[in-house]
Amino acid sequence: MKVIVNKRFRDKHTKELYQPGQVVELSDERVAEVNEALPGFIDVQREPPQGAAPPNAELPEATEQNKPAPKSSKGAKS
């Protein structure tokens, strides 16, 4: 199971140091152990729904169809 590290800690089994923001693969059993010993130090990473765009997917480029219409200059004095 993938988890996101919230607070720095060292895994007592592997001796690996985990940093905040790091995504780590842990067994379900190990996730339960860490959550019991260090509540709030990790969060389970939820998988996006099937067909959903990834969070950093590029947006489609602007085309003539989806560009905003130019503002009218009616009534403006010169």
Summary of the structure (lengths in Angstrom):
residues: 78
radius of gyration: 23.8
end to end distance: 66.0
largest distance: 76.5
contacts: 119
relative contact order: 0.20
helix: 13%
strand: 18%
